[in-house]
Amino acid sequence: MPLIKDGVLAEDLYTAVDDDAPLPEGPVIVSLKRLRAERDSLLGRNQKLGVKLTSAESPESIGSDLERLSLVVLEFPKFRDGRPFSWARILRSRLKFDGEVRASGDFLYDQIAFLQRVGCDAFALPPSVTPALFARALAEMTNVYQPAADGVKTIRQLRSEP
């Protein structure tokens, strides 16, 4: 899957590792279950570490280990499951996570701009979304009504400016 990071195609430096697989050298992405089970050895590797959250796993469950992570992958099992939107917003706004927040799985073209607004800065594109479609999706909304994690001024704020 192509990876878009900060709006451009990027090389994925991370290796996603199954719970029962040995860890390769370099940056890895593990499940929350594996992070909990092998916490000390994973954090002691002195390598970049990412965790993949299912839509049922809140980022708040990572606890204080969040500050030691460089990446949180939010998995969309179905485009109808909107919990990863909330998780991205919580990561950015409440937990002040400044690492990479990556959307992965079954999200739709129409959801891309909203995912960016709530805090996703990287996207593992599903087969239905090309890099060109991704760029178009981000350019479709020029004004917004509600505040979000991206800090874009709302229409109301723009109207009240002198």
C-alpha positions as CSV (number, residue, x, y, z in Angstrom):
1,M,0.0,0.0,0.0
2,P,1.3,3.5,-0.8
3,L,2.1,5.6,2.2
4,I,1.3,9.3,2.2
5,K,3.0,11.3,5.0
6,D,2.6,15.0,5.4
7,G,0.8,15.1,2.1
8,V,3.4,13.4,-0.1
9,L,4.4,9.8,-1.0
10,A,6.8,8.5,1.5
11,E,8.8,5.3,2.1
12,D,7.5,3.3,5.0
13,L,10.4,2.8,7.3
14,Y,8.5,0.6,9.8
15,T,7.9,-3.1,9.6
16,A,4.6,-4.4,10.9
17,V,5.3,-7.4,13.1
18,D,2.8,-10.2,14.1
19,D,2.5,-11.0,17.7
20,D,4.4,-14.3,17.4
21,A,7.0,-13.2,14.9
22,P,10.6,-12.3,15.8
23,L,11.5,-8.6,15.8
24,P,13.6,-7.4,12.8
25,E,16.2,-4.7,13.1
26,G,14.9,-1.2,12.6
27,P,11.6,0.5,13.4
28,V,8.6,-1.8,14.0
29,I,4.9,-1.6,14.5
30,V,3.4,-4.0,17.1
31,S,0.0,-4.6,18.5
32,L,-1.1,-3.2,21.8
33,K,-1.3,-6.7,23.1
34,R,2.4,-7.3,22.2
35,L,3.4,-3.9,23.6
36,R,1.8,-4.8,26.9
37,A,3.4,-8.3,27.0
38,E,6.9,-7.3,25.9
39,R,7.0,-3.7,27.1
40,D,10.4,-3.6,28.7
41,S,12.2,-5.3,25.8
42,L,10.4,-3.3,23.1
43,L,11.1,0.0,24.8
44,G,14.7,-1.0,25.5
45,R,15.5,-1.7,21.8
46,N,16.6,1.9,21.2
47,Q,14.7,1.8,17.9
48,K,11.6,3.7,16.7
49,L,8.5,1.9,17.9
50,G,4.9,2.1,16.7
51,V,1.8,0.5,18.0
52,K,-1.3,-0.5,16.0
53,L,-4.6,0.1,17.7
54,T,-7.8,-1.7,16.6
55,S,-10.9,0.5,16.6
56,A,-11.9,-1.1,19.9
57,E,-8.6,0.0,21.6
58,S,-8.5,3.6,22.9
59,P,-5.1,5.4,22.8
60,E,-5.7,6.2,26.4
61,S,-5.0,2.5,27.2
62,I,-1.3,3.0,26.1
63,G,-0.8,5.2,29.2
64,S,2.5,6.7,29.9
65,D,4.2,4.6,27.2
66,L,2.7,6.9,24.6
67,E,5.6,9.4,25.0
68,R,8.1,6.7,24.1
69,L,6.3,5.8,20.8
70,S,7.0,7.5,17.5
71,L,3.9,6.2,15.6
72,V,0.3,5.2,16.4
73,V,-1.5,3.3,13.6
74,L,-5.3,3.6,13.7
75,E,-6.9,0.6,12.0
76,F,-10.2,1.1,10.2
77,P,-11.8,-2.4,10.1
78,K,-14.8,-1.0,8.1
79,F,-15.4,2.5,6.8
80,R,-18.5,2.7,9.0
81,D,-16.5,2.4,12.2
82,G,-15.7,5.9,13.2
83,R,-13.9,5.3,16.4
84,P,-10.4,5.9,14.9
85,F,-11.6,9.5,14.2
86,S,-12.1,10.0,17.9
87,W,-8.8,8.2,18.7
88,A,-6.9,10.6,16.4
89,R,-8.5,13.6,18.0
90,I,-7.8,12.3,21.5
91,L,-4.2,11.6,20.6
92,R,-3.6,15.1,19.3
93,S,-5.8,17.2,21.6
94,R,-6.0,15.5,24.9
95,L,-2.9,13.3,25.0
96,K,-0.7,15.9,23.1
97,F,0.9,13.2,21.0
98,D,3.3,14.8,18.5
99,G,4.4,11.6,16.7
100,E,3.0,10.2,13.5
101,V,-0.7,9.2,13.5
102,R,-1.4,6.9,10.6
103,A,-4.8,5.9,9.3
104,S,-4.8,2.3,7.9
105,G,-7.5,-0.1,6.6
106,D,-10.9,0.5,5.1
107,F,-11.4,4.3,5.0
108,L,-13.0,6.1,2.1
109,Y,-12.0,9.0,-0.1
110,D,-14.7,11.1,1.5
111,Q,-13.2,10.6,4.9
112,I,-9.6,11.7,4.1
113,A,-10.0,15.4,4.7
114,F,-11.7,14.7,8.0
115,L,-9.0,12.3,9.1
116,Q,-6.4,15.0,8.5
117,R,-8.5,17.5,10.4
118,V,-8.7,15.3,13.5
119,G,-4.9,14.7,13.5
120,C,-3.9,12.0,11.1
121,D,-0.7,13.0,9.3
122,A,0.0,9.7,7.5
123,F,-2.2,7.4,5.5
124,A,-1.6,3.8,4.3
125,L,-3.8,4.2,1.2
126,P,-6.4,1.5,0.6
127,P,-6.6,0.1,-3.0
128,S,-9.5,2.4,-3.9
129,V,-7.5,5.6,-3.3
130,T,-4.6,6.6,-5.5
131,P,-2.1,9.3,-4.5
132,A,-3.8,11.6,-7.0
133,L,-7.3,11.0,-5.5
134,F,-5.8,11.6,-2.0
135,A,-4.5,15.0,-3.1
136,R,-7.8,15.9,-4.6
137,A,-9.6,14.9,-1.4
138,L,-7.5,17.3,0.7
139,A,-8.2,20.2,-1.7
140,E,-12.0,19.8,-1.7
141,M,-12.8,21.5,1.6
142,T,-11.5,25.1,1.8
143,N,-13.7,26.3,4.7
144,V,-14.8,24.5,7.8
145,Y,-17.6,24.9,10.3
146,Q,-16.3,23.1,13.3
147,P,-12.9,23.4,15.1
148,A,-10.6,20.4,15.0
149,A,-7.1,19.3,15.9
150,D,-5.6,21.0,12.8
151,G,-6.2,24.5,14.1
152,V,-7.9,25.7,10.9
153,K,-10.1,28.7,11.5
154,T,-13.8,28.1,11.2
155,I,-16.1,30.1,9.0
156,R,-17.5,31.8,12.1
157,Q,-14.0,32.8,13.2
158,L,-13.2,34.1,9.7
159,R,-16.4,36.2,9.7
160,S,-15.7,37.8,13.0
161,E,-12.2,39.0,12.0
162,P,-11.9,42.7,11.3
